[in-house]
Structures are given as structure tokens and as C-alpha cells.
Amino acid sequence: MSRLTGTGQRVCHVGVMKVAQAAAGELYENVMSNNAYYEAWKKQNPGLNAKQLESRFIAKNWQKCIEIARATLVEMLKRPDIGEDMKDGIMEILEGDYELRNKIGMLN
């Protein structure tokens, strides 16, 4: 069963959302390795500890990683080291995501 996650006008399957959140977490690690960016982010979010800063960044930016998440899932289907059961799950996510996007597109 597909679950819908709304992102304003952007919609994705919850499985895509989870991959997008992981991608945003990776982005956080890369961007915040630069001290100037980390200090600026801390200044914009006073009083938060390191884990809260990361969570806020992911919450704010995961929607920007939706297309990366979709592409990552497609690439995983091509990998020989990914088991067929996992590939079946990925296909379910991608098919559900496609159906959701088309359903929303038809409503607009």
C-alpha cells in the first residue's frame, strides 16, 4: 500500500521520502564539514544541540532531495549486489510513487 507524503506541490511515496531524508543527512555532513557553514547554521538556530541542528537541516531540506532519491532507487535496481527481494520492494516504492504523482497531476 502506498503512502502519500505532501511537500507543498510536490508529492512522493513515503519510501522515496525516507531515501530523500537520508540524502539530506549526507548533504548536511558534507556542507557542515565547512566550519563557516556550520557556524552560520548554528547562528540561525540558536540554542540547538548538534543532533537538533542536523534534524532541523534534514527537515528543511529533504524535499530538495526527492529527485536524487528517485534516481538512487532506480540505480539500486541495476546493482548486482542488491537482492531480488529488496529490488521487489524498491519497485513497489517506485511504482507507488509514480501512481501518486500521476494521480496528483490529474487533479491539478
N, C-alpha and C positions, 0 to 999 in steps of 0.2 A: 504494500500500500504506500502510495506517495504522500509525502507531507509537504505542504506549501510553506515557504518562508518568503515573506514580502520584504522588499527593500525599496520602499517608495514605489517607483515604477518598475523596478527590477524584481524579478521573481526567480527563485531557484528551489530545487529539491533540497531537503534537509541534508542529504548526503553530500551534495555539492557545497552547501554552506559549511559543513564540518571541514572539508578539504580547504575551502577558502579561508577559514579561520586559522588553520594550520599554516597556510601560506602567509597570512598576515603576521603570524607569530615569527616565522622565518624572516620576514621583512623587518620586523621590529629588531630582531637580533642583529641583522646587518646594518640597519640605519643607526641604531643606538650604540653600535660599537664606536661611532664617532662621538667623542665627548661633547663637542659643541651641540650636536643634535640632542643628546641625552639631557644636557643641562637646560636647553631650551624647552624640552618636553616637560622636565621637572618643574620649570618655572610656570608653564601653562597649567600645570596640575598640582598646585601646592598641597602639601600635607599627605600625599600618597606615598606608600612604600613601593619598592621595586616591583613586586608582583602586581600591585594595583595599577601602576603605570603601564605595565605590559598589557594587562587586561583591558584597560581603557583604550590603548592604542589598537588592539585587536578589534574591540567593539566598534571603534570609529572607522576602521579601515578595511574590514573583511569584505565588504561589498565591492570594493575596488579590485578584489582578487577573484571574483566569480569566474571570469573568463579563463584565468590561469588555472583555476580548479578544474573547470571542464576539460581544458586541454591536458592537464595532468592525468585525469581519469582516462581519457582516450589513449594517451601514451602508455598507461599501465596495461591496457588491453593488448598491446604489442609485445610486451615483455615476456620472454620465455620462463623467467623465474617466478612469475605470478601463477598461482594455481588456478585451475578451471573453476573451482567453487568461488574464489574471490573474483574472478573475471565475470562470473554469472551475476554476482552482487553488484559489480560495477556497471554491468549492462542494465540491470534493473534501475539503478540510480540515474543513469544517462537517459534511459527511455522515459522514466517518470519525469525527469527534468524537462525533456523535450515536450512531453504531453502538457505539462504545466505551462510552459512558455507559449505553446500554441493556443491553449485554452484562453490564457490571458490576452494574447494578441487578438483573438477573435472578439473578445469583449470590448476592446478599445476601438 
